[in-house]
Amino acid sequence: MNKPVWFCQEFGEAGFVLVAADLQLSDGTLIGLRQALHPFDADEDPQLVPRTVSKMNEIMGRMSAQTVPASRACAFGAVQGGQDEAIRA
């Protein structure tokens, strides 16, 4: 699996900054996230940009995580805890 490609770009007259990440999965699917930030918000909260990047990184990780197939027995409730617990394992 590839690593995300990150980029920032200023746009608009108000000086908004676009923080973006793209990730191509092994099956060719392209996942993209975009977040617009206003410089005034970043001035008031110095942790805004790192927090935004961290949040986007977490989302990209969850979206690109490979699912764990559940067994048929688990899917039909034969395993204690049900399918949801087996998938999280």
URDA-V263607 format. One record per helix or strand of 2 or more residues. SS is the DSSP state (H for helix, E for strand). FROM is the first residue (numbers start at 1). TO is the last residue. If there is no record, write none. Layout:
# URDA-V263607
ss/from/to
SS/FROM/TO
SS/FROM/TO
This chain:
# URDA-V263607
ss/from/to
E/5/11
E/16/24
E/30/37
H/39/44
H/48/64
H/72/75
H/82/88
